[in-house]
Amino acid sequence: MAEVEFEVRDGIGIITLNRPEARNAVNGAVAAALADITESLETRTDVRVAVLTGAGGNFCSGMDLKAFLRNEDVKPRGRGFAGLIRARIDKPLIAAIEGYALAGGFEIALACDLIVAATDARFGLPEVKRGLVANAGGLVRLPSQLPYRIAMELVLTGATVPAERLVALGLVNRVVAPGQALDEALRLAVEISSNGPLAVTTSKRVLRDSRDWPSTEAFDRQDAYTAPVFRSEDAREGARAFAEKRAPRWIGR
C-alpha cells in the first residue's frame, strides 16, 4: 500500500498520508510522493480543489526522526519540507485534521489554504523541546496567521493547543465532531469547486501574493492577474447562466 494515496472524486483530489503506524510522519518516500502529487495538481484538468488528510486518526506528527538519521531527503526538488512547504500551488488546498498535527505536520497545515479540524485535534510546534526550530513554516507563517504574541507563545513553549482555541483565533476555518473532518472538508471543497475555476485560482493567487505588495502598487498589480479573468469565456458563461437562471458550465478559460 502506498505511503501517500491519491484519488479524485468529482473534481476534488483527496491526498491521504498513509503511515498510520508512524502517525503519518514524513520520510523520504512521503515527501517525494507529495511533491509529485501536488506538482501534478497544476496541470490536471480533473482536479479543481484538493484535500489533504491523514490515515489512522492522525494528520501528521512531523518529520520522521528515523528518516532524518538515515539522511533521507524530506525536502525534494526545492519544494521544501514534505515536498510542498515552499511550493506555489494555485489550486485551493484544504487540510482535514484529526488527532495530532505537530511540528512539521502543523507546518503542513499552515501551508494549506483552509483548515477543517475535529474538536479533539491537537496542534503544536514542539521543536524547541528537542533542541530544534520550526523552520518549515512555523517561524515565518504562524505570525501572519495568528496574533504575534500567541504565535510567540506557541513557538517558544512548544505547547500543544486544541482546535477550538485555534478556531477562536481565526487559524482554523471549521471545527467538527471527531471523525468528521474529512467529510466536512469535502463539503467545503464542493462549495469551492462549484465556482469558476479560473476565478478561484486567480483569487487565491492575488490573496497570497499581495501580502508582499506595497499598498501603492496593489491595485495595479492585481489588475495584471485579474484582467484575463474578465476577458475569459467563463466570465461570459457566468453572466449568461445568471440571466438564464441555470447552473454555469465552466470550462476553465
C-alpha positions in Angstrom: 0.0 0.0 0.0 1.3 3.4 -0.9 2.6 5.7 1.8 0.6 8.6 0.2 -2.7 7.8 -1.5 -4.4 10.0 -4.1 -7.9 9.8 -5.6 -10.2 12.1 -7.5 -13.9 12.4 -6.8 -15.9 14.8 -8.9 -13.2 17.4 -9.4 -11.8 17.1 -5.9 -8.4 15.5 -5.3 -8.0 13.6 -2.0 -4.5 13.2 -0.7 -4.0 10.8 2.2 -0.9 10.5 4.2 -0.8 6.7 4.9 1.7 5.8 7.5 -0.7 5.4 10.5 1.9 3.3 12.4 4.1 6.4 12.5 1.3 8.9 12.9 1.9 9.8 9.3 5.4 11.2 9.9 7.1 12.4 6.8 10.0 10.3 5.4 11.7 10.5 2.1 9.0 8.4 0.3 6.2 10.5 1.6 7.9 13.8 0.7 8.7 12.5 -2.9 5.1 11.4 -3.3 3.6 14.6 -2.0 5.9 16.6 -4.3 4.7 14.5 -7.3 1.0 14.8 -6.4 1.0 18.5 -5.6 3.0 19.4 -8.6 0.6 17.5 -10.8 -2.4 19.4 -9.5 -1.4 22.5 -11.5 -1.9 20.7 -14.9 -4.7 18.2 -14.0 -8.0 19.3 -15.6 -9.9 16.8 -13.5 -9.0 18.5 -10.1 -10.2 21.9 -9.0 -9.7 21.7 -5.3 -7.5 19.3 -3.2 -8.0 18.0 0.3 -5.0 16.7 2.4 -5.7 14.4 5.3 -4.1 11.6 7.3 -5.0 7.9 7.8 -5.5 6.2 11.1 -6.9 9.0 13.2 -4.0 11.5 12.9 -3.0 14.1 10.5 0.8 14.2 10.7 3.3 14.1 13.5 6.0 15.9 11.5 9.4 14.7 10.3 10.2 11.0 10.8 13.3 11.3 13.0 14.5 7.8 11.9 14.4 9.1 8.3 16.3 12.2 9.5 19.0 9.9 11.0 19.1 8.0 7.7 19.6 11.3 5.8 16.5 10.7 3.7 15.6 13.6 1.5 12.4 15.2 3.0 12.8 18.4 1.0 12.7 17.2 -2.6 13.2 19.3 -5.7 13.3 22.7 -4.0 9.7 22.3 -2.8 10.6 22.4 0.9 9.7 20.0 3.7 7.2 17.3 2.7 7.5 18.4 -1.0 5.0 21.2 -0.6 6.0 23.7 2.2 7.7 26.0 -0.3 5.7 25.1 -3.4 3.4 27.6 -5.1 0.1 25.7 -5.6 -2.5 27.8 -7.3 -5.5 25.4 -6.7 -7.0 25.6 -3.3 -5.7 23.1 -0.8 -7.7 22.2 2.4 -6.3 20.4 5.4 -8.6 17.9 7.1 -7.2 17.2 10.5 -8.0 14.5 13.0 -5.7 13.8 16.0 -2.3 15.3 16.0 -0.9 17.9 13.7 2.5 18.5 15.3 5.8 20.0 14.3 6.1 19.6 10.5 2.6 18.3 10.5 1.3 21.6 11.8 3.6 23.4 9.3 2.0 21.4 6.5 -1.4 22.6 7.7 -0.1 26.2 7.8 0.9 25.8 4.1 -2.7 24.9 3.2 -5.3 27.5 2.3 -8.1 26.3 4.7 -8.2 24.1 7.7 -11.0 21.8 8.9 -10.4 20.1 12.2 -12.0 17.7 14.7 -12.8 19.1 18.1 -10.2 16.7 19.7 -7.4 17.6 17.2 -4.3 18.9 18.7 -1.8 21.3 17.2 1.7 22.3 18.2 5.3 23.2 17.3 7.3 21.2 19.9 10.6 21.6 18.1 12.2 23.6 20.9 11.6 20.7 23.2 14.0 18.7 21.0 16.6 21.4 20.6 15.3 22.1 17.1 13.5 25.0 15.4 10.3 25.1 13.4 11.9 26.2 10.1 9.4 24.6 7.8 7.0 27.5 8.1 6.2 27.7 11.8 8.5 30.6 12.4 7.6 32.6 9.3 4.0 31.6 8.6 2.5 31.4 12.1 3.0 35.2 12.9 1.0 36.1 9.9 -1.8 33.7 10.7 -2.1 34.3 14.4 -1.7 37.3 16.7 2.0 37.9 17.2 2.2 37.1 20.9 0.1 33.9 20.6 2.5 32.7 17.8 5.4 33.6 20.0 4.0 31.6 22.9 3.3 28.5 20.8 6.8 28.6 19.3 8.8 29.3 22.5 6.9 26.9 24.7 6.3 24.0 22.3 2.9 23.6 23.9 0.0 21.8 22.1 -3.3 23.5 21.8 -6.8 22.3 20.9 -8.5 23.0 17.6 -11.3 25.0 19.4 -8.7 27.6 20.6 -7.4 28.0 17.1 -10.8 28.4 15.5 -11.4 31.2 18.0 -8.1 32.8 16.9 -9.0 32.5 13.2 -6.5 29.8 12.2 -9.0 27.0 11.8 -12.0 27.5 9.5 -14.3 24.9 10.8 -14.4 22.5 13.8 -16.5 19.3 13.6 -17.1 16.2 15.7 -14.3 13.6 15.8 -14.2 11.5 12.7 -15.9 14.1 10.6 -13.1 16.4 9.4 -12.6 14.8 6.0 -16.4 14.8 5.3 -16.6 18.5 6.2 -13.5 19.3 4.2 -15.1 17.6 1.2 -18.3 19.7 1.7 -16.2 22.8 1.7 -14.3 21.6 -1.4 -17.6 21.0 -3.2 -18.7 24.5 -2.4 -15.5 26.0 -3.8 -15.4 23.7 -6.8 -18.8 24.8 -7.9 -17.4 28.3 -8.7 -15.5 29.3 -11.8 -12.1 27.6 -11.7 -10.2 30.4 -13.3 -11.7 32.9 -10.9 -10.9 30.7 -7.9 -7.3 30.1 -8.7 -6.7 33.8 -9.7 -8.4 34.9 -6.5 -6.1 32.6 -4.5 -3.0 33.9 -6.3 -3.9 37.6 -5.5 -4.7 36.9 -1.9 -1.4 35.0 -1.5 0.9 37.2 -3.5 -0.5 40.6 -2.5 0.9 40.2 1.1 4.2 41.3 -0.3 3.0 44.2 -2.5 3.4 47.9 -1.5 -0.1 49.4 -0.9 0.6 52.0 -3.6 1.0 49.3 -6.2 -1.6 46.7 -5.0 -4.4 47.6 -7.4 -2.2 47.8 -10.5 -0.5 44.5 -9.7 -3.9 43.0 -9.0 -5.1 44.1 -12.5 -2.3 42.0 -14.1 -3.7 38.9 -12.5 -7.4 39.6 -12.8 -7.8 41.3 -16.2 -7.7 37.9 -18.1 -10.5 36.6 -15.9 -12.8 39.4 -17.1 -11.9 38.5 -20.7 -12.5 34.8 -20.2 -15.2 32.5 -21.6 -16.0 31.6 -18.0 -16.9 35.2 -17.2 -19.4 35.3 -20.1 -20.7 31.9 -19.1 -21.3 33.1 -15.5 -23.2 36.1 -16.7 -25.3 34.0 -19.2 -26.1 31.4 -16.5 -27.3 34.1 -14.1 -29.5 35.6 -16.7 -30.9 32.2 -17.8 -31.4 31.1 -14.1 -29.3 27.9 -14.5 -26.1 26.4 -13.2 -23.0 27.6 -15.1 -21.0 25.2 -17.2 -17.3 26.1 -16.5 -14.5 25.3 -18.9 -11.7 27.0 -17.1 -10.7 29.5 -19.7 
